[in-house]
Amino acid sequence: MTHDEARERAAAMLAAAGIVVTERERAELEVTDLGLGRLEEIGLQLVVYENNDRYCAKELVLFPHQLCPEHRHPPVGDDPGKQETFRVRTGEVTLFVEGYGEMMLRPGEQFTIPPDTLHWFRAGDDGAIVSEFSSRSRDEYDVFTDPRIAR
């Protein structure tokens, strides 16, 4: 699957869920395979609504069984690292958070991940859409357990 095909597939999933995105947001919908070249298995599709010095709001679109691998959001300067709340809109998501273990989140359920805490998540059989509300997002500083991953 090409990144353009993934972008269209993610946009279709958002539309089917009744989540309206603008033409600009659709055009800027980010597709990442995290440098591994296995997008349908490992990766993520994102719509960033806002990301500033104080807060960030995104939609995370995951294809069936797609995994966002284990990582953490470390401190940057005086910032303790990104704290994020995941709220599942559609599908099911298995979320692992260090210190909390593995949990299944279904539509309407949410969990807040503390800063600098290892976590990973994977969509279920039907894929998933997750709204993320967080402090400032600085993806370039994310630390993945797998050293082959490039964000």
N, C-alpha and C positions, 0 to 999 in steps of 0.2 A: 504494500500500500504506500503510495506516495504521500508526501505531506499535504499536497493539495487535496487528495482524496480524503485524507484524515480530517482536514479542515471542513470539508463539505459534510462528511459523516457526523462530525461533532455538532455542526450547525443544525443538521437535521434532527439530531437527538434533542438539542435545546428547544427547537421549534415544536417537536412532538410533546415536550414537557410543558409547553405553554410559556416558556421563558423567552421573552422578546429581547433580541439584541439588535443594535443599530447596524447599518451597512458598514460603518467604520469599524465597529467591534467585530463584526463578522470577518472583514478583510484583515484585521489585526489578530484574529484568533491564533494563539500560539500553539504550535505542535512541536513537541520535543520527544526524541527517542533517547535522550540523555547520552548521546554519542555511542550507543550500543548497536544501532541498526536493526533493532527488533521491536519496532513500534507497536505492533498488535499485542505483543507480550509485555513489553516494558516501556513505559512512557506516559505521556499525559497531554491533554489538550486543555488550554486555559483561555478564558476571557477575563481580562483585567479591566474592571470598571474604574477603579481608583487605586492609586498607590502613591502616598505622599509621606512626609516626615512623621505623621501621626498615626495613620491607619491605612489599611488595604482591604479591598473587597474584590473577590474573584468568583468565577464559576470554574470548577474543575470537572472536566468531562472525561470519563473513563470508558473504554470499550470493554466488552465482556472479558473478564479475567485479567484485564490490563493491570499491571503493578506499577506503583511508584515506590521504588526501593528504599531501604532503610537509610535515613539521613537525619540530620539535626540542623537547627538554625542557631549558630553560635553567637556569642557576644561580639559586637562590633563597636569599638570605642567605649563610650559610656552606655550604649544600648545593651541590655542583657540578652538580646536575641529575640527573634520573632516568637510571639505567642499567638496561636491560631485556634479558632473555633471552626470545626467542620460540622456542617448541618446537611444531612442527606436529603436531597429533593426527590430523586428517583433511584430505583434499584436498591441493591444492598452493597455495603462496603465492609470488608474485614479491615479493621484498624488495629495495629499493634503499637502500643506506646510503652516505652521503658518505664518500669515501676508500676504500671497498671495492667500489663498483659494484653492479650488479644481479645477483641470484642467485635460483635456484629452490630453495625448501625443500619437502620432501616429508615424509610422516609419519615421525616419529622424528628428524628433523633439526632442528637449532637454531642460532641465531646470537645473539650478545650485542652489543647496540648501546651504544656508549659514551655518556656524558652529553653533552648539548648538541650532538648530531650530527644533521644533517638525514637524514631517512629517510621512506619511504612503502612501503606494501604493498598488494597486490591478490590476491584469491582467483582460482583457476582456474575451469574449467568447472563443477565440482561444488560450489563454495563451499569453505569451510575452517573448521576450528576450530583456534585457536592458544592454547596456554597461555602466559601471560606471568608471569614471575617478575622482580620489579624492586625497586629501592629505592623509597622513598615516592613515590606518585603524586600529583601536584598538577596535574590537568588544566587548571585555570583559568589556569595560567601557560604552557601550551604555546604555542609560536609557530608558526603556519602560514604557509607561503610565500604562499598566496592570502589577501589581506587581507579577503575577503568571509566567510571562515570564522569562525564563533563557536563556541567550545566552552563 
